C-alpha cells in the first residue's frame, strides 16, 4: 500500500531540513542522519506511520547525496545561466529532492512530486521560489517523460547545448540570505509577504 501523502510530505520536509544542515556543517553531518530522523519521528502521534516517515526520509536523503552530481546537472542544464551555488540553499535542495523522485522513484506521480515541491518552496523559502521551482520541475518532467519514452531506460540529464535551442521560461531563482530560526531549521526572511498556503495547482498538459 502506498504511503499516505501527508506522511510523505513530512518526510520531504525532514529531508530538506537535513540536507540544508549538511550544506552548513559538511559531510560529517551524515553521521547524524539516523539520530536526526529518529529524533524527529519518535514523538509522532501517528505511531503506525512513524516508520514510513522515517524510511522515506532516509530514502530521500541518501538518494540525493548519492546522486547529487547527476541531480545538479539536471538543475543547471535547465536553469542554464544559474550555477547551483548561486541558488538559495533551500531552493536547490527542494529541487534535488524532487528531481531525485522524478528520476529514481517512479511510483509517485509526477504531479504529486511537483505540487509538493512547490508547496514546500512557498512555505519555507522566498515568495518567488514557488514559480522558480515549478519552472524547473515542469521542464524536467517533460524531458524525463521523453527520455523514458525514447529509451525505456534511466533518464539521463539533458545536454545544455541542445536545451539552448529550445528556450523555456524559467523564473529567476531566489538568492535571499537565510536566517536561522529558533527550531533549528532555517527560513528565508523576505520583505514580500508569503503567498497563501493553499496547494499549488500544476498543469500536467
N, C-alpha and C positions, 0 to 999 in steps of 0.2 A: 504494500500500500504506500502511496506517495506521502511524503512528509507534508503536513498542513502548511499552508502559505505563511501563516503568522510565525511558525517556528523557523521557517527558512528566512523570514525577514529578520528575526532576532539573530540568527546565525550570521547573516550578511553584515549586520551592524557590528557584531563582535569581531568578525574577521577584519572589517575596516578599522576598528579600534586597534587591533593587534598589529596590523600591517603598518599603520601610521606610527605606532610606538616603535616598531622595528626600524623605521626610517630615521627616527630620532636617536635611538640607542645603539643601532648597528646589529650585526649578525649575532652578537652574544645574547640578544633578547630571545632568540629562537629557543634557548633552553627553558624559557618561561612559558612556552606556548601551552603545554598541558596544564600547569598550575593556573595559568590565566583563564583557560576555558573552564576548568573545574570551579574556580572561584566565582565566575560569572554565571554559572548554571546551577550550582548546588542549592541556592536559595529559591529556586523557581517553584511556584505553586503547581506548575504543570509537571508533576512527577513523572507522568508517562512520557512526556515529550522531552524531558531533560536530556536524555541520552541522544535523541535525534538532533537536538540543537547542538550539542557538543560534537557529535560526529560530523555534522555538516560544516560547522565552524572549522574543525581540523582539516576537512577535505579542501575547503576554500583556501585556508592559509597555506597549507602545504602545496596545493596545486599552483597557487600564484607564485610562491617562492621558487618552486622547481622549474617553472616555465616562464619566469619573468622576462628573460631576454626576448622570447618569442612574443609575449603579450605586449611588451613595449614596442616591438617592431610593428605590430598591428596598429597600435595607437599613433605612433609617429608617422607611419605611412599615410594614414587617413587625415591626421591633423596637419600634415605637411610641414609648414614653416615653424611649427611649435615643437621644440625639443621637449622630451618628457620632463626634464629637470626644471623647465620653466613653468610647468603647470602646478597648480596648487596641490599640496600633498594629498589632501582628501580626494580631489577630483581624479588624480591619476590612479589612486588606489581603488576608487569606485570603478573606474574603467577597467583596471586589471581584473578585478573580481568578476565583473560582468562578462568580459571577453573570455576569461577562463571558462565560465559557464557556457557561453555560446559555442565555444570551440570543443571543449572537452566533456561537458555534461549535457548530452543530447536529450536527456529525459525531461528537462524543463523546457516548456515552450518559449520561443524567442520573446514573445510579447510580455510574458511574466518577468523574464530576466530584465528586459529593458525598462519596463514600468517600475520595477523595484529599484533599479539603479537611479532612475530619475527622481523617484520619491525620496530616496536616501540623500541624494545630492541636494535637493531642495531643503531638506530638514537640517542637514549638518554642514553644508558648505555655503557658498555665496548665492545671492539672488539670481545670478546669471548661470550658475552651474547646471541647473536642470536642462536648459536648452543646449548647453555645450555637450553634456553627456548624451543627450538624446541624438544630437547630430552625429557624433562619433559612432555610437552604437547602432543607429539605424543604417549607416553606411556599412558598418562591419557585418550586420545581419545580411544585407544584400550580397556582399562578397562571399560570406560563408555559405549561403544558400547556393550561389552559383558554383562555388568550388565543389560542394558535395554533389551537385547535380552533374558536373562535368567529369569528376574524377572518382567519385564513390570512395574517397579516402579521407585522410586527415586534412582539413583545410589549412593551407599554408598562408603566411602573411602576404599581402599584395605587394607588387613591385611599385615603389613610389613613382617611378618614371611613367609607368602605364597609367597610374591614377591621375597624373597631371594632365593627361589628355582628356579626362572626363571630370571637369570641375564639379564640386559639390559645395553646398553652403554649410560650412562648419563654423559655428559661432566661436568668437574669441574666448579662450579659456580664462578662468579667473586666476589671478595670481596674488590675491589679497593675503597678507601675512596671517598666520594662525595665532590664536591666543589660547593658552591653557585654561581649562575650566576646572571647577572645584572637584568634579567627579573623576578626574584623571584622564578624561577624554579631551579632545580639543575641538573647538568650533570656530568658525570664521566670524569675525566681527565685521559687519558691513553696515554702511550708512544707509543702504537701501533696505526698506522693510522686507522681511521674508514673505514669500508668497504663501497662500493658503496651503494647508497640509492635505488637501484632497488629493487622491491618487491621480497621477498624470495619465492622460489618455494618449495612447500611441497608435498611430495609423500603420497597420501592417501591410497595407496595399502598396 
